[in-house]
Amino acid sequence: MEFDEYQKRAKKYDFFDETENLKELGFYEKVLGLVGEAGETADKVKKILRDKAGVISDEDRELLMKELGDTLWYLAAIARYLRVPLSKVAEGNLNKLESRYQRNKLHSEGDER
């Protein structure tokens, strides 16, 4: 599936009206949802490290995939509220990483490295 197709289809499950006003509840709900789902992903990884010595089972992998899917949904929604195609977010990220890679700055600090 293409990123933009996912973003378009995922809109069906957003109960808020899309707006460019970032003070609206729908936008805040998406940002908080993204952070929450990322936290749930991190918590599952923590428990695999703590309780299973870092050995991931098929069940763990399935649970993590579901959390990543929830994270993706919120990310796609935030990009949609910003009127940015998810494909542009992905492409921009790869371009940024490639630039850092070419300049040997992947392990440096700061956003603009």
N, C-alpha and C positions, 0 to 999 in steps of 0.2 A: 504494500500500500504506500502511496505517495504521502508526504507530509501534509500537503494542502488538502488532499482528499480527506485525510484523517481529521484535520482541523474543521473542515466543513461538516462532516458527518457528526463530529463530537458536539457541535453546537446544539443539536437536538436535546441534549441532556442538561442544558443550562437553564435553570428556572428563573434567572434574572434577565431583564431587558438589557441588551447591549447598549453601552453609552460611551461617548468619548470623555465624559466627565469622570475623572478618576476619584472623585470624592463620593461617588455612588457606592452603595452597599455591595452591589454585584462584583465590582472590581476588587474591593477589599476582601470579600469572601474568597475570591480566586487566589489572591496572594497568600492569605492565611491557609487556604487549602493546600497550596503548593508546599508551604513550609511544613505543614502537618504531615503530608504524605512523605516528604523527604525524611522527616523525623521517624516515621513508622518504618521506612526502609532501613534507616540507620539502626534502629532498635532491633530489628530482626537480624541484621548483620552482627551486632553486638552480642546477641544471644547465641549465635552460631559460634562466634569466637570464644565466648565464655563457657558455654555448656557443651560444645561439641568439638572443642580444640580446633575450630576453624574448618572442620570437614563439612562440606555442604551436601545435603541429600537431595534427591529428586523432589521431595516434598518442599524442602527449603527453597529450592530453585523456583518452584511453581509459586510459592507464596511471595517471593521477592519479585517475580515477574508481574504479579498482580499489583503490588505496591508501585512498581515502576510504571505500570499502565495508568494507575491513578495519578501519579506525578505528571505523566505525559499529558493527561487530560487537562489538568490545571494549567500547565505550561501553554498548551494550545489555546486555551481560553484566554489567558492573559495576553498572548500575542494577538488574538482576535480583537480583544478590547482595545488594544493599541493600534489596530488596523494594520498589522504586520503579518504577512503570510508566514506560516511556520517554516516553509522551505527557505525563506530569506533569513530567518533566525539561524537555521542549521548551516546554511552556506556561509553566512557571516562568521559563525563560530569556527568553521573549518579554515576559512581564510585567515582569521586571527591566529589560530594555532599554527598554521603553516608559516606565517610570517615569523612567529616566535621560534619555531623550529629552525628556520633558515638562518636566523640571527643568534641561535644557541641561547635563547632566553626562556625556554620552557620552565626552568627551575628557578627563575628570578622572582622577585617580589614586585607587587604593584600591578594595577590594571593596565597601564600604558607602558608596557616594557618592550 
